[in-house]
Amino acid sequence: MTDPYLDRLKRDRGTTWTLSAAVFGIVPIMVGIVTILLPGPHIDLQVNPLYWIILLIPMPWCWKMFGYDTSALRTVRPMLWATPILACLVAGVAWAMHIDMVPYWWMIVATLVTSAVGLIAYPHSMLAKEPPPR
């Protein structure tokens, strides 16, 4: 038997925008971490197993998020606030290591935009109006 709350949540556009922004806001940060830890051309890095391990770290959370797991849904709003902070920390590490900062400025912009979209959509979402049951 399907849960009527989850069915309504899956059809809600505000929730979809919020969850998508939370998940896609992590991607630039993970790419930034990869470029710090594994220097070199991006194409050459794809054969390195560490590249895939780093990119797969947030995968369980993303999987639960799009599976509408209630424990993951409760972390959406904090994640929307945390991703710009994480992006700034990654950029700070890159700056301290004297790495070219242009990609990291774009990383910060991308995470700010995705977080802003998620935070704007959140109050209008069913997720905010009817939080998931505990």
C-alpha positions in Angstrom: 0.0 0.0 0.0 1.4 3.4 -0.9 1.6 6.3 1.5 -0.7 9.1 0.5 1.6 11.7 2.1 4.6 10.5 0.0 2.4 10.4 -3.1 1.4 14.1 -2.6 5.0 15.0 -1.8 6.2 13.4 -5.0 3.7 15.5 -7.0 4.5 18.8 -5.3 6.5 21.1 -7.5 8.0 23.1 -4.7 9.3 20.0 -3.1 10.8 18.8 -6.4 12.6 22.1 -6.8 13.8 22.1 -3.3 15.2 18.5 -3.4 16.7 19.0 -6.8 18.5 22.2 -5.7 19.8 20.4 -2.6 21.2 17.5 -4.6 22.6 19.4 -7.5 24.2 22.0 -5.1 26.6 19.2 -3.9 27.9 18.4 -7.4 30.2 21.5 -7.8 31.6 21.0 -4.3 32.5 17.4 -5.1 34.1 18.4 -8.4 36.1 21.1 -6.5 37.3 18.5 -4.0 38.3 16.2 -6.8 40.3 18.9 -8.5 42.2 19.7 -5.3 43.0 16.1 -4.4 43.7 14.9 -7.9 45.5 17.5 -10.0 45.6 17.1 -13.8 43.2 17.2 -16.8 39.7 16.1 -15.9 39.5 13.5 -18.7 42.6 11.8 -17.3 41.2 11.7 -13.8 38.2 9.6 -14.8 40.4 6.4 -14.8 41.5 7.0 -11.3 39.4 5.0 -8.8 39.8 7.8 -6.1 37.9 10.1 -8.5 34.9 7.9 -8.4 35.1 7.2 -4.7 35.1 11.0 -4.0 32.2 11.6 -6.3 30.2 8.7 -4.8 30.5 10.0 -1.2 27.1 11.9 -1.2 25.4 9.2 -3.3 23.6 7.4 -0.3 22.1 10.7 0.8 21.1 11.6 -2.8 19.6 8.2 -3.3 17.5 8.5 -0.1 16.5 12.1 -1.0 15.0 11.1 -4.3 13.5 8.0 -2.7 11.7 10.4 -0.3 13.2 8.8 2.8 11.9 10.8 5.8 15.3 10.9 7.5 16.9 12.5 4.4 14.0 14.9 3.8 14.5 16.4 7.3 18.1 17.4 6.2 17.1 19.4 3.1 17.0 22.8 4.7 20.2 22.5 6.6 21.9 21.2 3.5 20.7 24.2 1.5 22.4 26.4 4.1 25.5 24.3 4.3 26.4 23.9 0.7 27.6 27.5 0.1 29.6 27.3 3.3 31.2 24.1 2.1 31.9 25.7 -1.3 33.7 28.6 0.4 35.8 26.1 2.5 36.8 24.2 -0.6 37.7 27.4 -2.4 39.7 28.5 0.7 41.7 25.3 0.6 42.3 25.8 -3.2 43.4 29.4 -2.5 45.8 28.3 0.3 47.3 25.7 -2.1 47.8 28.5 -4.8 45.5 26.8 -7.3 43.9 28.8 -10.1 40.8 30.3 -8.5 38.5 30.8 -11.5 36.8 27.4 -11.4 36.3 27.8 -7.6 34.6 31.1 -8.1 32.2 29.4 -10.5 31.8 26.6 -7.9 30.7 29.2 -5.3 28.4 30.9 -7.8 26.8 27.6 -8.8 26.2 26.5 -5.1 24.8 29.9 -4.2 22.4 29.8 -7.1 21.2 26.3 -6.4 20.9 27.0 -2.7 19.0 30.2 -3.4 16.6 28.3 -5.7 16.1 25.6 -3.0 15.6 28.2 -0.2 13.1 30.2 -2.3 11.1 27.1 -3.2 11.2 25.6 0.3 8.6 27.8 2.0 6.2 27.1 -0.9 6.7 23.4 -0.8 4.6 20.7 0.9 7.8 19.7 2.7 7.7 23.0 4.6 4.0 23.1 5.1 3.6 19.4 6.2 7.0 18.1 7.5 7.7 14.4 7.1 6.5 12.2 10.0 9.2 11.0 12.4 
